[in-house]
């Protein structure tokens, strides 16, 4: 009888809540599904998050934790973006990728996007191995989504998903040294709604004190008064015939709330229709709009947008269906100045009415606020524009395409659906190296925006130039 071979049981870390057993490979230690908060259901549903309770013995950290309740993307978006569904209530979990020999390493906390109602840290495109490969302790975290995380109810705390993100940041600050990270060198990083949460964390003094730098990729920077943020909640309450209170919403299960939201949102579009979830101004969790609060944040910020953000939100057929009259009405509804419409015609003389409107939407929602922030800050602010054009479905440089380049994960399935199989590997290496440099030192490798509106344009090839289409941005208040 042959002698039994020893089993690789993986690396162990002891946190303040208990011991976790991870997995090792390629010089990287992975720890997945570690609770940072108690399951936000039962008596904790629609309540502020509470830190995870201690556990006895050793916890297996070899698998992602449950995903937050959500509906899958539908239609064209559903073919391009896949979010895994993992059952369970222990959704407030964090994941860590660390170099096997990490000691006092820089740290990044990644917050995923998804319009505050979709997404998960378990998406394959968010694998932190490439950052750990380059000497960084990478952490990702789930947070509550949709009605569970961003309802505005008469007797419940506001911005629950944001509060979850802050609790995750506090967990990182407290625990990351055990994984080889330096709690004094934490960069918060997010894309789209994740970028909005990053900006919102910096607007909260207690959270900002824990952060050394921030990366905001295509993230909205605004927050609204609760009376405006509650439009989604009021619509759900009306649909379900319940009060817009904690008890009223608690009487409906997560699946029932999701079904009601899907029914209400059917047929909506980014240019009008059903309002989406948004962050609310709140003395406790978000005392000021991030667009204003970040002006005085004394940390370096890397912020940018994609040239054609709108092309993920609007299909080619939808863009083609926008004529002169519809574009004019949309500009009127969005209060886009005539000067901006003139400037975009000059910048895109060959574009259709739909394409010009899409660019105005991109600049109005994302590029102008980012520019306004970069121009108003005294601390170092580095601006980029992602301009490489995907051949898939005429997406061009659409929303979310930059993620795979920043992660240097162009061969991942998430990336292949959006970017195709021939995305330039050299651009992925270049962009990822800039992110790594910023996380390490607060400098991505090009001048701050204050130096002649310096902007790094990631393309094939890339270049650093004065901000492109500045007349459009300026006309929109950038």
N, C-alpha and C positions, 0 to 999 in steps of 0.2 A: 504494500500500500504506500503510495507516494505521500511525501510530507506536504501538508497543506501550505499553500503560498500565503504570505502575509498580505492583508488587505489594506489598501491605501484609504485611510479614514478621513483624510482631508485636514486642513488647518483648523485650529480652534482659536476663538477669541472670546474673552470674558468681558461682557459689557456690564454696565451698572444694573441691568435688569436680569442678566443671566448669561449663560454660556451658549455660544452658537458654533456649529460645525459647518464649515464651508467646503469648497472644492478647489483643487489646485490643478493648474495646467499651463504650459508655455510661460512659466515665470510669473503667473498672475493668480492671486487668490480671489475667489468669488464667494460672496455671502448674499444670498437672496432671501427675500420675504421676511425680513426682521421687523417685528412690530415696533413702531415708534409711538403709536397711539392705541387706545382701546377701541374695539369695534364700535363704530358710531351708529348703533342700532339699539332697539329696545329703549331703555330709559335714556340713552345717550343720543337718540335720533333727534336731529334738529337742535342739538346742544353743542356748546363749545367743546372742542376735542380735549381729551384727558390723556396724559402720558400712559404708555403701556404699563401693565402690571408686571411685577417680577414673575419669573417662572423658575420651577425647580428642574434640576437636571440639565441635560444638554439639548438644545433645540437644533433640529436639522435645518440648515440654511442652504439647501441645495436646489430649491425651487422657488419661483416667483409666488408671491402671495395673491390672494383673490383680487380681481379687478373691481373698480367701482361700478355700480349699476349704471348702464347706459344702453342706448339703442345703437345698432351698427349704422355706419354710413350707408346711404342708399344711392342707387343710380350710378352715374359715372364715378362719383367719389367713392362709392362702395367697391368699385373695381380697382381703384388706385390705392386706397388706404385700408388696410386690414388691421383691426384691433383684436387681440386675443381675448377670449372670455373665460375667466377662471372663477368658478363658483366659490362662495364663502362670504363670511361677514367680516373677517379680519383684514379689511382693505387698507388700513393705514400702516403700510409697511415701507421699508427702505431696502435698497440693494446696494452692495458695495463691491467694486472691483479695485483691488489694490496690488501694486507691485509686491512680489513675494518678499523683497528686501526693503520695503518702505520704512523710512524713519524720518519723521518731521517733513513729510512730503506735502506739496501743495494739494489743495482739495477743491473739487467742484461739485456742487449740488445741481442736478439737472431736473427741471420741471417740464413735463410734456405739454404739448398743445392739444387743441381739439375744441375750440370755441366754448370752453368751460363746461362742456357737456359730453365730451368723448375723449378717448385716448387712455393710454396706460403705460406705465414704466416698463411693462413686459414686452412692448413692441420690439421686434428684433432689431430695428434700425437704431435703437437706443442702447445697444450693448456698449458697455463702458470699457471693453478690453483695449481698444486702441489708445485711450487716454492712460490706462494703467501701464500699457506697453511703454509709454513715454514718460513714466515717472510720476503720474498723478493719481491720487486716490479719488476715484469717480463714484459718486453716490447719486442714485435716482430715487424718487419717492412718488407714491400714489397720493391722491387727495380726493375728497368728495366732489362729485360732478353734478351738474344739472340741478334739479329740484332739491336733491339731498344736500348740495353744497352751496347753492347760490340763490335760494329762495329768499324773498323779503316778506317776513311774516310779522304779525302784530306783536307777538310775545316771544320771539326767538332771536338769538344773536345774528347779526349780519355777517356776510362773507365767511361762511363756515369753511369753504374750501381754501380760502386764503389763510384762515386760522390754522388749518391742517398744515399748510406749507410752512407757516412760521414754527409750528411744533416740530416739523421735520428738520428745519434749520437748527432749532435748539438741540434736537437729538444729535445732529451731525457735530455741532460744537462740543457737546458733552462727550460723545462716544468715539469720535474719529481718531483720537490719539491711539486708541487700542488697536486700530487697523493700520497704524503707521502714518496717519495724517497729522498735519499741523493745524490746530483749531484757530490759530491766528492768521491763516492763509486760505480762507474759504472764499471762493468765487461762486456766486449764484448765477445760473445760466438757464435760459428757457427760450422756446420758440412759440410764436403766435400767442395763444392764451397763456402758455408757460412764460413767455416773455412779459406779458401783462402782470403775471403774479410776481415775477422777479422785480419789476418796477414798483409794484405795490409793497413788497417787502421792504424796499429801500425807503418807502414813505412812512414806515413804522419805526420810530426811534429805537425801540428795544431790538428789533430785528436788524436794523442797519448797523448797530454796534457790533454785530457778530460777523459782518461781511467785509472782506478786503477788496472786492472787485465784483463787477457784474457784466454779463453778456446778455444783450436783449436782441433776439433775432425776430424781426417782423412782429414785434409786440405792440399792441395798442397801449397808449400811455394815459388814457383818461379813466375817470371814475365819475359816476353821476350821483345826484341826490337820490335818497331812498325812494321817494315818490315816483321817480322815473324808472329806477331799477326794479320796482315791484310789478311792472306791467305783465311780465311773464307769470308771476305768481298769481296775480289777479285773474288772468286768463285761465290758468289751471283750476283755480278755485271755482270759477264760474262753470267750467266744463264738468268738473266733478261734483258740483253742487255741495261744496263744503266751504267752511269759513277759511279765510286766509290767515289761519292761526296755526300754532304748533299742533294742537289737538286735531284741528281740521285736516291738516296734511298727514298727520300720523295715522289717521283713520284709513288712509289709502296706502297700499303697499308700494314699494319702489316700482314694481312692474306696472301698476295701475297709473302711477304718475308719468312713467315713461310713455305709456300708450296714449295718455291724454296729450302729452307734449307733441308726440308724433302726429296725432290727429290735427292739432292746432297748427303745426308748422307745415303741413302738407301744402305744397304749392307756393310756399314763400321763396324769396330770393334775397341776395345781399342788397339789391337796389330798392327794396320795399317789402311790405308785408309784415310777417310775424316778427316781433322784437325778439332778440336773443338775450341770453343771460349776460349780465355785466356786473362789474364791481361797484359797490355802493360806498359813498362817503359815510364814515362812521367814526365817532370819537375814539372808540376802543380799538378797532382793527384797521382802519384806514382814515386817519384824521385829515388828510388832504389829498387832492388829486396827484398821482405820481408825476404828471407833467409839470407841476409846480414844485413838489417836494424834492424832486431829483436835482433841481437847479442848485441846491445847497449841499447835496450829498458829497462829502469830501473823500470820494474814492474814485478810481478810474472806471470808466464805463466804455465798453465796446458795443456799438449799436449799429444796426443796419437793416436794409430791406432788399427785396428782390425786384428786379426791373418790372416784371409783369405779374405782380402778386395776383391780380384779379383773374388770371386765366385758370386758376384752380377753382375759383368760385363760380365762374360763368363758363358754360360749355361753348365751343366754337359756334354751335347753332344759335345759342342765346346771344352771343356777341353779334353774329350776322343779322339777327332779327331786330337789332336796335337801330332805328333810323333817326333822321334829324329831329322829328317831333318828340319821340320817346327820349332821346338823349337830352333835349332841351328841358323836358318835364323833370327828368331825373336830376339834372343840374339845379333846377329851381328848388326841388324838394330838399336837396343836400346843401342849399345855400352856397353854391360854388360861384365865386365872383366871375364876372365877364372877363376880367383881365386874365384869369386862369384859363378860361376856355380859349381865349386868343393865343395865349402862350403855348398851350398844348397843340393847337393847330399848327403853329410855327415849328414846334419840336417834332411833330409827326405829320408832315404834309401829305404823305401817301396813305395814312391810316384811315380806316372806316370810322363812321360816327360811333359805333360800338366800341372800337378799340380806343378811341380818344376818351370816351366816357370811362372805360375801364382804367385807363391811366390816371384820370382825374380821381377816381375812387381810390386807387392805390395811394396816390399822393395825399389826398385829403385825409384818409384814415391812418396812414402809417408814415410816409416819407416826410411830410411837412411837420408833424409833431416831433419826429426824431430830429429833424434839422433844427427846429426851434429849441429843443433841449440842448443839442450840441452847441448852438450859438450862445446860449445863455449861461452855460456852466463855466465855472472857474477851474474845477478839477479836470484832469486830462480826460478827453472824450475822443474816441477813435470811431470813425464812421466808415462803413463799407456799403457797397452795392453789389449784389450777386447778379451777374448778367449772362452767365452761360445758358444757352438755349437748349432745352431738351427737345428731341425729335418726336417724343411720344404725344400723340393727340394734339399737336400744336400747342403744347403747354408753354413753350419758350421758357423764360425765367420766372416760372410761376411760384406761388406761395408753397413753402415746404420743401422745394427742391434743394435748398442749401444745406439741409440737415445732414444728408449723407456725405456731403463734402466736408462739413465741419467735423464729422465723426470719422472721416476716412473709411467709410463702409460702403463703397460703391458697388460691391459685389453682393450685398445683402438683398434679399427678396423685396424688402420695402423700397430700396433704392431702385432696383431694376424696374419695378412697376412705374415709377415716376420718371426715371432718367434714361431707361433703356440700357442695353449691354455695352455701349461704346462710349460712355462718359469718360472724360479724360482723367486718368489716374493721377497724372502730375498735378492737376488742379486740386484734386482731393488731398494730396500730400501737402500742397502749398497752403491751402486754407486751414487744414487741421494743424499744421505747424504754427500758423498765426494764432489760432485759439490756444494752443499749448503755451506759446510764448506769453500771451496775455495772462493766462492763469498763473504762470510761474512768476512773472515780473511786473504785470500791469501795463505792458507795452507789446502790441502785436507786431511791430516792425515797420510801421509807417507813421508819418507825422500826425499829430493831433489835428482835429478839425479846425481849431483856432488858427492854424497856419494856412491861410488862403483857402479855407473850405476843403482841405485835403480829404480825399475820399479814395479808398482802395476799391477798385472795380475788379471783382473776381470774374475772369473770363478766360478765354484761350487765345492769346495770352492775357495775363492780368496787367494792370497798370495803376499807378497812383496819380490822380488828376484832380483839378478843382471840380467840385460837385457838378455833375451833369444835369442838364435841364433845370438849372437854378431858377430861371425866370418863372417856371410853373410853380415850383416850391414856394418861391417868394410871394407869388400872387395868392397862394393859399395860406399865407401867414407863417411860413417856415422860417 
